[in-house]
Amino acid sequence: MEAEGIEMHVRRALGEIIDPETGLSIMRMDLIHHIEVRADGTVALVFRPSSPVCPMAYSLANSIKKKLEGVRGVASVEIRVENFERAAHLESVLQSLKKNP
């Protein structure tokens, strides 16, 4: 599948992730930025939680990673976290999570 097709499916999948505090899609809340689909199937994006101390940041980031790993054509997911006090820790946790077969 071409990168454009994968990106369309990625955007659709991200639109299905709902912030439990607001009941809104993370895409509608504008928490996802700079989606890039690379030739090797890697999806890279920026996740910006709604506040620097967002209590749902870890849960939402995990949901993003797991949801995107299930999209056809996605080989891996790289999430850069911005606007969050524990961004570096959250990124390291996400990197340590193994992709489900």
C-alpha positions in Angstrom: 0.0 0.0 0.0 1.3 3.5 -0.8 2.1 6.1 1.8 -1.0 8.2 0.9 -3.3 5.2 1.4 -1.7 4.3 4.7 -1.9 7.9 5.9 -5.7 8.0 5.1 -6.1 4.8 7.2 -3.9 6.2 10.0 -6.0 9.4 10.1 -9.2 7.4 10.2 -7.9 5.1 13.0 -6.7 8.1 15.0 -10.2 9.6 14.7 -11.6 6.6 16.5 -9.6 7.2 19.6 -11.7 9.1 22.1 -10.4 11.2 25.0 -12.4 9.7 28.0 -12.4 13.1 29.8 -14.0 15.0 27.0 -15.7 12.4 24.9 -14.1 13.9 21.8 -11.8 12.3 19.2 -8.1 13.1 19.7 -8.0 14.4 16.1 -10.9 16.7 16.8 -9.1 18.0 19.9 -6.0 18.7 17.7 -3.7 16.5 19.8 -2.0 14.9 16.8 0.4 16.8 14.6 2.9 16.2 11.8 1.8 12.7 10.6 4.5 11.2 8.4 4.3 7.8 6.7 7.8 6.7 5.6 8.6 4.3 2.7 9.5 1.5 5.2 6.0 1.7 6.7 7.0 3.7 9.8 4.4 6.2 11.0 5.9 9.1 12.9 3.7 11.7 14.6 3.7 14.3 17.3 1.3 13.9 20.2 0.5 17.0 22.3 -1.6 16.2 25.3 -4.1 18.9 26.3 -2.0 20.1 29.2 1.5 19.6 30.6 0.1 17.4 33.4 -2.6 15.6 31.4 -3.7 12.6 33.5 -4.7 10.7 30.4 -1.4 11.2 28.4 0.0 7.7 29.0 -3.3 6.0 28.3 -3.9 8.0 25.2 -0.4 7.6 23.9 -0.6 3.8 24.4 -4.0 3.8 22.6 -2.4 5.7 19.7 0.5 3.2 19.4 -1.7 0.1 19.6 -4.3 1.5 17.2 -1.8 2.4 14.6 0.1 -0.8 14.8 -3.2 -2.5 13.7 -3.4 -0.5 10.5 -2.5 -2.4 7.4 0.8 -1.3 6.0 2.1 0.2 9.2 5.4 -1.5 10.2 6.2 0.6 13.3 5.0 3.7 15.1 7.2 6.6 16.4 5.5 9.0 18.7 7.2 12.2 19.8 5.5 13.8 22.8 5.4 17.6 23.3 3.7 19.9 25.8 3.9 17.3 28.6 6.1 17.5 31.7 7.1 13.8 31.5 7.5 13.7 27.7 10.9 12.0 27.7 9.6 9.3 30.1 6.5 8.7 28.1 8.5 8.4 24.9 10.8 5.8 26.5 7.8 3.8 27.7 6.3 3.8 24.3 9.6 2.7 22.7 9.8 -0.2 25.1 6.3 -1.5 24.2 6.6 -4.4 21.7 4.3 -4.5 18.7 1.5 -7.1 19.1 1.7 -9.8 16.4 
